[in-house]
Amino acid sequence: SSTAWLMQLGDALLDLLFPPRCVACQRLGAWLCTGCIKEIETILPPVCRHCGVPLSPTRSSERAATVHSCRHCQSETSDLDGCCAFAYHSGPLREAIHQLKYKDLRSLSAPLGKVMSDGWDILSPQDLRVDVIVPVPLHRSRQQERGFNQAALLARELGQRLHRPVVEDTLVRAKATAPQVGLDVQQRQENVRDAFECVNDSLASKCVLLIDDVRTTGSTLEAACHALRERGVSSVWAYTLARAR
């Protein structure tokens, strides 16, 4: 569209006037340079189907084929069909996420979306057929304050690369919750309980890929998934750019 073309032209002019500098190492040329991308602590399969933590390799390939959960998740219940993360929330990736969210460096969504896409090709189950991509929404007041939703920026980048539609107007954050930082698992669960709502049935019977920037305990993803399930969504997988160790 003409609007997208004008935005790209604007970005190109800004890059000429203010050349991008890597947020992690300060090298000129890109907002996140190839050297720092290589330093990102990526997560490779096999991973726990429910939380995305790497599973230790087993001697028996037969056992490896049947065990899809870490010890912790084997005793937990979840509304999510599965969850994984591209990398650990550390090093250059941690700095890039911080700059995207709190320093308004939206240009980072392109390289971060690309690495997420590359990671999804490796981490996603081969038989998974995603219908739509849905970003975890911010509450209206938080979005107005920040000016954008970082999960939505990542979801749009991912949607373009995976050739899947991105739906941003169905799942909403109905409750303005306190920041999750500093809360323990139980407090996080309580904080986001009933925080999300689906405003219509447009996603009913679909397989949804839920996108967020960072997974810490998974409470936010579970609460968002619960709202989707209540409106008849048949399958929900969550994928985050990063996860806490």
Disulfide bonds with the S-S distance in Angstrom:
none
